[in-house]
Amino acid sequence: MEAWLPSLITATPQEGYELAIKLSRMAVKYTQPSAEVRAQLRPVYEKDADSLTAVSQVVAINFQTVAAANNYWK
């Protein structure tokens, strides 16, 4: 797979949050490389509150990582 993550450093917390989302999405892509399978699974989880909560937790954990890498934008 091509290199897509040159750094965890971002200019702003907003950019950091967007990077956290990208990290989360890329984890799914690495875990399930088939776009067709991901498309088939989406209707299953997009209406499941527990799945959506789990997604939010993963993004939050990734945001913690990015924020720490950026010294919390101090």
C-alpha positions in Angstrom: 0.0 0.0 0.0 1.2 3.5 -0.8 2.6 5.7 2.0 -0.1 8.2 3.0 0.9 9.3 6.5 4.0 11.4 6.4 3.5 12.9 9.9 1.1 13.2 12.8 1.9 16.9 13.0 -1.0 19.2 12.1 -1.3 23.0 12.2 -4.6 23.1 14.1 -6.8 20.9 16.3 -9.4 20.8 13.5 -6.7 19.4 11.1 -5.8 17.0 13.9 -9.4 15.8 14.2 -9.6 15.3 10.5 -6.4 13.3 10.6 -7.9 11.2 13.4 -10.9 10.4 11.2 -8.6 9.5 8.3 -6.5 7.2 10.6 -9.8 5.5 11.7 -11.0 5.1 8.1 -7.6 3.7 6.9 -7.7 1.1 9.7 -11.0 -0.2 8.3 -9.5 -0.2 4.8 -6.4 -2.1 5.9 -8.6 -4.6 7.9 -11.1 -5.1 5.0 -9.4 -4.2 1.7 -12.4 -5.0 -0.4 -14.3 -1.9 -1.2 -17.2 -4.1 -2.3 -17.4 -5.9 1.1 -17.1 -2.5 2.9 -20.1 -1.2 0.8 -22.1 -4.3 1.6 -21.4 -4.0 5.4 -22.2 -0.3 5.6 -26.0 -0.7 5.7 -25.6 -3.1 8.6 -23.7 -0.7 10.9 -24.8 2.7 9.7 -28.1 2.4 11.6 -26.7 0.6 14.7 -26.1 2.9 17.7 -23.6 0.6 19.2 -21.5 0.5 16.0 -21.7 4.3 15.7 -20.6 4.8 19.3 -17.7 2.4 18.7 -16.6 4.5 15.7 -16.7 7.6 17.8 -14.5 5.9 20.4 -11.9 4.9 17.8 -11.8 8.4 16.4 -11.4 9.8 19.9 -8.5 7.5 20.7 -6.8 8.5 17.4 -7.4 12.2 18.2 -5.7 11.7 21.6 -2.7 10.3 19.7 -2.6 13.2 17.2 -3.1 15.8 20.0 -0.2 14.3 22.0 2.0 14.3 18.9 1.3 18.0 18.5 1.9 18.8 22.1 -1.8 19.7 22.3 -1.2 22.6 20.0 0.5 24.7 22.7 
